[in-house]
Amino acid sequence: MTPPDTEPIRRSIEVEYWVVDEEGRLAVPDGLADAAPGVEREFVEPLLEIKTTPCETTDELRAELYDRVGSVLRRAAEDGKKLVPLATPISDEEIAEHTSERTRVQNRVVGDDFAYVRHCAGTHVHVEQLPERAIDQLNTFIALDPALALCNSSPYYRGRRLAAGARSKLYRRLAYADVPHQGWLWPYVEDREEWVRRLERRYEDFVHAAADAGVDRRVVQRCFEPESVVWTPVQLREEFGTVEWRSPDAALPADVVRLADRLAETTDRLRDADVRIEGDAGRVGEGDVVLPEFDVVLGYVDAAIEDGLDSTAVESYLERMGFDVDAYDPVTHRLEDDDPLAREDARAVRLEHADRLAADVRERAAVGGD
């Protein structure tokens, strides 16, 4: 996936949704994975992933994602189930895993902290790499990571408020505390060789941690490769020929398509732009892209996780970096009233947001049918 200078830049989306029954209880998505192409079970029982193919335009991406989500929703309705676009299940219920060798290895290496990951549902955006500019593209996406605030969709972990972006905090600060480089945002990269060296170091770190946990190296090699063993939020994916952004929460299709569109537009601008790293402001201009120093980016990321769009610094930064902040209405800021959140209330919240997803898809279908 390397577009010539005149070709559109393809982009794709992977979004995860919780499956619940008509009472809002977490449910197993039996039969839903074959409702449409690109639908897969996740490693925990009540989670479903819906993927698109690489699309050349926003209209194409939007149409495909809505079509696939709509197909799953129709099949789910036949089974008395719904899909919930929230980043965490928000309640204190236990989340069951599928048993697999890969998951067993992660549980051994990460230990009890791997339980945090079971409560996370997110969105991955893939944008194809620009020839000769992939490192600039990767570094730009690193600088854009605070845009996770635009789709923060749950402040809760086990019924208690954790942060505006609870899922991001669970991943980055809690789940991988003992293998920190696996889940943190990595600094800017000089070239591909440096990226490969980082992957190899992190892979060896994981192999050694697995050995310390009693897992044979051959088992790790069977389950993981250097590219698949890290969970850093921005990655250069040679397997797909993309730069992948893994930070956004699960959200409505309209929001994740809007994010993918912005990343593709920014990538297109990199064809001719001068990209440089300097200072603490940052901006995406007509002829240049200025990325703040990495420590400054981390400050914005921390604020995006803790406060989301309640942070005026984050809001101003994202506007300078080209995002239409007013086009987003992160769900997390509507869900911060009750702490702790009772299990019955959590189920009601799930149903409310399942209905929002269904209404969004119905509205899109009505527009498409006009």
Number of C-alpha atoms within 10 A of each C-alpha: 16 15 13 11 12 8 10 15 22 23 27 26 25 20 26 27 29 29 26 25 20 14 14 23 21 24 17 19 23 13 12 21 17 14 18 17 15 15 21 18 20 19 16 19 20 24 27 24 20 22 22 23 17 19 19 15 14 18 11 14 22 22 16 18 25 21 18 18 24 21 17 23 21 16 18 21 13 9 15 12 24 31 31 31 27 29 31 30 32 27 22 17 13 12 16 13 16 13 11 10 13 14 16 13 20 17 16 17 24 19 14 10 17 20 18 19 17 22 26 26 28 24 22 21 26 26 26 26 27 23 14 10 14 21 20 25 26 22 24 26 23 23 28 24 22 25 27 23 33 30 28 32 30 32 29 29 24 20 21 18 20 19 23 28 33 26 30 32 19 24 25 20 13 17 23 22 17 14 16 16 19 23 20 19 21 18 14 20 15 11 11 12 10 12 17 14 12 16 20 16 14 20 22 15 15 24 22 17 17 21 15 12 15 12 18 14 14 10 14 21 13 10 15 17 13 17 17 12 20 19 17 19 22 26 23 23 16 11 9 14 17 24 25 24 25 21 25 29 31 29 28 24 20 16 18 24 23 17 22 23 22 16 23 24 14 22 24 18 18 22 17 12 18 14 18 16 16 12 12 15 15 22 18 21 15 11 11 15 21 22 27 19 18 20 11 15 24 19 13 25 23 16 22 27 25 20 20 29 27 14 15 12 14 25 23 14 21 25 15 16 22 16 22 15 17 9 10 16 16 22 21 24 18 11 18 18 9 12 12 16 22 16 17 12 16 20 21 15 20 28 21 13 19 25 16 16 23 19 12 17 22 14 12 18 15 10 9 9 7 5
